Amino acid sequence: MKLTLEALPAQLAERLLPAYLVSGDEPLRVGEAADLIRARARTAGFSEREVFFIERAGSIWEEAQQAARSLSLFAGRRMLEVRLPGGKAGAAGGAALQRLIAASGEDLLLLVIAGQLERDTLGAEWLQALQARGAWLPVWPIERARLPQWLQQRAKAAGLELAEEAAGLLAERCEGNLLVAAQEIDKLSLLLPRAARAGADDVAASSADSARFDVFRLAEAVRARAPTRALRILAGLQAEGAEPVLVLWALLRELRAAPAASNAVARRLVTRAARADRMAKGLAAGDVWDELTLLAVEQCGLRTLPLLRTG
């Protein structure tokens, strides 16, 4: 069986299946789907839960199978939770998953949580076996155009009415990060009376001190070589009064972690960063935010102004 996130509550209300797979790269929605399954399992008497994080160690698969085999020794019903962050089980993992799926049943509930499945995994035997015995719930990111509507629905569930312009502003500030968006809505629900209508001013006041255009999201934009996004985040950081030294730290951290560039490019970026550092400390003339902007754009792969001597 293949499910959608919207259909999951009704399916769980009808009956609890022996096995579930929740996959996707959207942490909030994946986590909330898994929470629904866990809550339903608890009401059905699955009082014990064992979690196995699968990375590369084959012994972890063996431990998970051993846990499934030992269930008959206990009176209680148990849930076995397998985490596959990469979304790929491999040959040995696939065989182990098939055995776990076959073992799931009245006293064993199997919950697999994975990242987005790769194309070659979609035809895997273990995935077919899981759908035959249980349900697969693929979770997809919310499209940018649908994000304001999702925010309004989320706010309604929290007891608020989110005005259209407020939803648009919040969507822009959160940069598509649903975890951040959910936190902002939770904050609004605490600040405003129940059933209140939240406008753009309320969103601006609530998120002004949150630094959601934060340095880590700037680093993500640089890593993705997205100059337009990087510039928008930088403008937000400057408007919120962020410390230039903190912004430079994030850019330098990303510069060190980036694949090796040509000597000329590397020297240029290091020189640009050193200039920004001196400006931030008042040791060189110039606008540090302008220099940080040039540095971020060049880290995104674009050539900007020539390097000039500074006093």
N, C-alpha and C positions, 0 to 999 in steps of 0.2 A: 504494500500500500504506500502511496505517496501522498503526503499531506501538505497543506499550507499552514502558515502560522495562524491565520484567521480561523481555520477549521479545527485546529488542535483542541481548544476547550470542549467543543461538542463531542469530538471523538473520545476524549478522556472521560467525559460524563457518561458516555454510552458503555464503554468497557476499557479495561487496561490491557494492552497488548503485551506479549512476552518480551518484545525487543523494540527499541527505538534508536534511530540515528538522527541527530540534529547536526547539520553541517552549515558552515558559512563563515565569512570573515567580518561579520557585524557583531561585536561582542555583546552589546546590550540585548539585541533580539535573540541571539543564540542562548544567552544566559537566562532570559525570561522564559523561553520555551522549555529549557531544561528544568527551571524552577517549577513550572506547571506540572511536568511529569513527575518530579520528585514529590511534590505535595500530594498528587493523586496516589502515588505509590505508598506514601505514609498512611493515608486513610485506608488503604487496602491491606495494611498490616506488614508492609515491608519496613521493618523497624531498624534494620542494620544496613549499612552502606559501606562498600569498599571501593576505593578509587585507585586506578592505575594510570599513570602518565607514561604514554608510549613515545619514546624518542627513537633511539637506535638499539637499545639493549634488548637482545633476544630473551634474556632471562626474565624480563618483565612480562612477556607473553606467557612464559611458563608459570609464573606466579599467578597470573590472572586465571589460567586454566586450572591450576591447583586449587584456587579459591572456589571455582565453580564445582569442582569434583567433591570438595569437602562440605558442600552445603547440606548434604543428607545427614551429616552428623549433628546438625543443629535443628532445634524445633522451630525457630523463627524464620520468617521469610526475609530474604536479603536481596539487595540491589547491588549489581556489579556495574561500576561506572568506568568506562574506558575512554581516556582522552587521547585524541590523535591530532595534535596541533597542526602538523603539516598536511593532514588530509590524505596521507598515503600510507597504506599498511605494508606494502611489499609482499613478496611471495609467502614468507613464513608467517607474517602477520595476518595475511588473508586466510591462510589455512587455520590459524588459531582462532580468528574471528568466526569462521564457519562452525568450529566446534563449540564456541561459546553461544552462538545463535541457536545451535541444535540443543544445547543444554538448558536454554531459557525456557521458562514455563511457569507452573503454578507457584513454585517456591523461589524462583530465581527470575529477577527482572534485569535485563541487560539494557544499559543506556550508553550509547557511543556518542561522544561529542567530538566533532572534527572541524578543521578548517575547511575552506572551500575545496570540494573534491576536484581533482584534475580530470581532464578528459578521458585519459586511459583508465581511470578508476571507475568510470560510470558503467563499464561493462564487466567489472570484476564479479566473480562468482559470489563472494561474500556479500556484496551489495544486493545482488539478486536474491540471495537466501534471506537476507534481513527483510527485504520488502515482502517476500512470500510469507514470512512468519510474523512480521511486525510492521513498522512504519518508518519511512524516511521523510524527514522534514528539512528540505533545503531552504536556507534563509538567505535572502538577497538584500543588498543595501537598498535603501530608499532613494529613488531618483531625486535629483536636485529639485525638479519642478514639483514633485509631490511632497517635499519636506515640510513646507508651511502647513499643508493640510494634515500631515501626520502630527505636527506639533499641536495643532488645534484639537485634534482628537485626544492626544495625550493630556493636554490641559483640561479638557472636559472630564476625563476620567479622574483627574486630581481635584475636581470641584471648581474649576475656573473656566471662564470664557476668555479665549485669547483672540483679540481683535486681529483683523487681517494684516494691518500694517505691523502689529507687534509680532505676529508669526513670521513675517518676512524679515524683520530686523533680527529676530532670534536665529532664524535659519542662516543668515549671513554671518552673525557673530560666532556661531558654533562650528562653521566651516564643515558641515556635514557630519560632525562627531555626535552620534546619538547619545552616548554616555553623558557628554557635556550638556546636551540639550535637555535630557531627563533631569539632570541635577539642577539646571536653571528653572525648570518648571516646578520641581519640588521646592526650590527656594521661594519662588513666587507664591506658591500655595501656603507657605508659612508667613509670608509678609502681608498678604492680602486676605480680606474676609472671604469666607466660603461663598461661592457663586458670584464672586466679583468679576468684573470685566477688566482684563489687563490690557492696557494700551502700550504703545511704543515707548512712552515715557517711563512706564513701570519696568519694562524690559531693560531699558537703558540704565535706569537707576539700580536695578538688581544686579546687572552683570558688569557694571562699570569697574568694580573692584575685583573682578574675577580673573582678569588678564587672560581671557580665553584666546585672544590673539597672542598666545604666549610664545616663549622662546623655543619650546620644543616643537610647536607646530611650524615655526619658522624653519627649524632644522629639517622637518619633514618636507616642506616645500622646496628647500634647496636640494635635498636629496632626490626629489622627484623631478628636478630641473624645471620647475614651474615658476618662472619669473613674475608673472602677473599676480599669482597667489602670494608669492614672497613679498612683493611690494605692498600688497594690501595688508598683510600681517604686520609688516614693519610700520606702516602708517598707523595701525591700531596700537602697536606698542608705544610709539612715540606719543600718540594722543593720550594714552593712559599713564604717561610719565614713567615708563620703564627705564631702568638704569642702562645706559649705553654699554657699560662694562659687562652686564649680564647678557645682553644681546650679542656682543662680541664673543663672549665665552661660548655661546651656542654655535656661532658660525665657525669658530676655531675648532670646536669639538667635531663638527661635521667635516671640516677641511682635513683633519687628521685621519678621519675614518674613511674618507673617499678613496676610490681607486687612484693609483698613481697617475698624475698628469705629466705632460711633457715638462722638461726642466724650465722652459720659458714661462709656461702657464703657472707652474708651481711657484716660481720666484715672484711672479706678478701678484699672485694671491697672498703670499706671505708678506710682501711689501705693503700691499693694500691693508692687510690686517694690522701690521705694525704702525702704519700711519693712523688708523682709527684708534689704536691704543694710545698713541701719544696725544691725539686730539682729546680723547676722553679724560686724560689726566692733566690737560691744560699745558702740555709741553710742546704743542705744535698749533699753528694757526689753522683755521678751517672749521667747518661744521661737521661734527662727528656723525650726525645722522645721515648727512649726504654721503660721507665716506662708507658708512655701514650699508647704505643702499647700493652703492657701486660694488662693494664687496659681495653682497648677496646676489646681485644680478650676474656678476662674473662667475660666481660659484655655480650658477644655473647654466653656465656655458655660453653666455653672451659677452661680447667685447664691449667695453664702455669707453670712457674718456681716458686719454693718456695719463700716465703717472707724472705728476709735476712735483717739483721740489717744494717742501714745506718748511716754514721757518720755525 
